[in-house]
Amino acid sequence: MSDVLVGAGFSLQAPSRGADSIRVTAKPLRTLSDTVNSDMRLLLVGLNPSFHAADAGYGFAGPSNRFWPAALEAQIVSKERDSIHALQVDRVGMTDLVKKPTSKASELTDKQFRVGLARISRMCSWLRPKAVCVLGITGWRAALGDSKLSLGAQMTRLGGRPVYVLPNPSGLNAHTNHGDMVKRFRDLLDSV
């Protein structure tokens, strides 16, 4: 239950258990809610939301973020800047390793990435997406504690599901561009 509340954008206080109930106090956070269900062909996992995305209400919302234009061109999604449409029509879910918004992912700790990875793994066991794609090698490396991991198909599975890692589409990432993201998304679709 706590994973669902965290994914919905709440901070949990210590739950108290009764004989036949659980009482939870939760505080809404400035973050993004997961858009997921049990019929996903692909679960996209961002590192964490930007403040711009948290305020806009959908992931990858920053004006310089390459995600939506590249995902649309590669036919990962069929409508730009609409995570609900992506889930309901394209069967593409979205979540983040860490639900805390920041200006840069480098503001997060390795422990935050590890805790988030455990939540995503449990989510994948429960919802069983066909494949999982993490967008950001640095956060993936931090979550697994292995600085030698590279982009592409991974040996690690989440909830038994295959995992692929692509570059972070943030405009702050100088190691990729729109054309590269489109090609990587198309290669991903060929793999799943």
C-alpha positions, -999 to +999 in steps of 0.1 A: +000+000+000+028+025+008+042+020-027+009+031-042+007+062-020+043+072-028+036+066-065+005+088-062+027+117-048+023+115-011+048+115+018+038+089+044+039+093+081+043+062+103+013+040+098-005+025+128-020-010+127-051-021+144-065-056+147-082-053+113-071-019+099-042+003+090-043+040+096-020+061+074-014+098+075-002+111+042+008+145+030+006+155-007+039+164-023+049+187-051+057+158-075+042+137-103+018+108-098+026+076-115+005+068-146+005+030-146-018+001-150-017-037-156-018-035-194+015-017-202+036-026-231+063-003-218+070+013-184+091+045-188+111+054-157+125+089-154+151+096-127+129+122-109+106+150-119+118+185-125+099+213-107+086+223-142+071+188-147+057+186-112+039+219-117+027+210-152+013+177-141+031+154-166+066+141-170+094+155-192+076+189-194+106+211-194+109+233-226+143+218-235+134+182-227+137+159-257+114+132-245+080+141-261+092+151-295+115+121-298+090+096-284+063+110-308+086+107-338+097+072-328+060+062-323+064+053-286+035+077-280+009+090-304+001+123-286+026+148-272+026+159-235-002+137-224+008+109-200-029+097-196-033+093-233+001+075-235-012+050-209-047+045-222-040+045-259-003+037-264-001+014-233+030+033-221+032+040-184+053+065-166+070+068-132+102+080-116+129+063-096+127+092-071+095+111-066+113+142-052+115+171-078+149+188-082+165+212-107+191+185-115+192+147-109+227+152-094+210+167-063+197+132-054+216+106-033+225+071-042+202+059-013+172+077-028+178+060-061+182+026-044+149+031-024+131+041-056+145+011-075+131-012-049+097+004-053+098+002-091+108-035-089+078-042-066+056-023-090+068-043-120+062-076-101+026-064-095+017-048-128+040-069-151+047-044-180+061-061-211+093-041-207+109-013-186+129+016-199+149+037-175+158+071-189+191+081-174+223+059-170+237+080-141+206+073-118+205+037-129+242+033-119+235+049-086+205+027-079+225-004-086+258+008-071+277-001-103+295+027-122+304+005-151+269-002-163+262+010-199+232+020-220+210-006-237+196-040-225+205-048-189+212-080-171+192-068-141+154-074-144+128-055-124+100-077-111+111-103-137+107-078-165+134-069-191+151-036-185+166-012-210+185+020-202+185+050-225+200+085-221+183+110-199+163+132-224+168+163-203+181+193-221+208+194-195+222+162-209+249+171-234+255+135-243+224+131-265+203+149-290+169+146-306+180+124-335+199+101-311+168+098-288+146+089-318+170+062-329+173+048-294+135+048-290+131+030-323+157+004-314+139-001-281+106-008-299+124-033-321+137-051-290+104-054-271 
